[in-house]
Amino acid sequence: MKFLPAILFLTSTFLTAQDPDALRRLDYDHHAPLDIREVSVEKRGGVAVHELSYASPKGGRVPAYLVVPGGKGPFAAILWGHWYWSNSPMRNRKQFLDEAVLLAQSGVVSLLPDGPIARPGHVENDAPLNEDQITDLIQAIVDMRRGADLLLARGDVDPARFAYVGHSYNASVGGFLSGIDQRFHAFVLMAGGLSDASDLQSEEIKQYRLKVGPDKFDAFTTKYSWLDPGQFVSHAAPATVFLQYAAQEKFLTSDRARHYAAIVSEPKQLKIYDAPHALNAEARRDRVAFLCEQLKLKPPDAKLVAGVPDLYQPPEPAP
């Protein structure tokens, strides 16, 4: 993965006091049909895993898993966003599936969408500072908002117990959601870039600016300065935000994580783990405990939590 912060990946009743132009660009038709199409259903004990897709406001379809507990509810709900590590087999909706099935046993309905990069036919543009990065990011944000619509349209979901979990790129997406969509009660944002303004002061980004050309870099970052998650996550309140970061990072260091945490609105929590970007079992235990507290769930058995496989950390791809 060529991991750099969100600026280099660009890098209604639901809208908070943000830049109106930015909000307009991230909005969509809330009344358009979801057009849910089910492909199959797999039973995992008393839990049903539905493979389906729904219509994207930006065109095409969003493949996803919908994980539904047995019983009638009302259930809590979680929207999950996977990481974008390029050589990971879990660079898709599969990343959190075992975790979602685990929490279904505590009464959670989960939606796990594929991000734009994981969908059939997507061709990734690796050119520095290209417009496709912007298109993909905006689509990722809007498709997640549409995923929230899907979950909250269900009659078995309690809208007062709704959370978002996002890792890496989708932690940045969660930063945007936190300042746009007040339907979420809690956020878990894992090892993702949360402030372009902060990142632009780093030595790594200063060197990257020189590499691609200062004029090109400055024009691009100025044009898309409104796509800074820091401008949104600073307005996450009243939602509670749990930030999980890794100490074994080259760019998203512990110090950078603390800079991000200072930007996030209260209430918030920050924990840094002795782990790589994939994080570890301790982070998973803390994440499950946080979600159970915030969503008023009966915690799952500790042995079941420990049985969820760790996310494999692939080596850094060649530049």
Secondary structure, DSSP 8 states (H G I E B T S, - for coil): -----HHHH---TT--SS-HHHHHHT---TTS----EEEEEEEETTEEEEEEEEE-TTSSEEEEEEEE-SS---EEEEEEE----TT-TTSSTTTTHHHHHHHHTTTEEEEEE--GGGSTT-----STT-HHHHHHHHHHHHHHHHHHHHHHTSTTEEEEEEEEEEETHHHHHHHHHHHH-TT-SEEEEES----HHHHTTSHHHHHHHHHH-HHHHHHHHHHTTT--THHHHTT-TTSEEEEEEESS-SSS-HHHHHHHHHHS-SSEEEEEESS-TT--HHHHHHHHHHHHHHTT-----HHHHHTS-----------
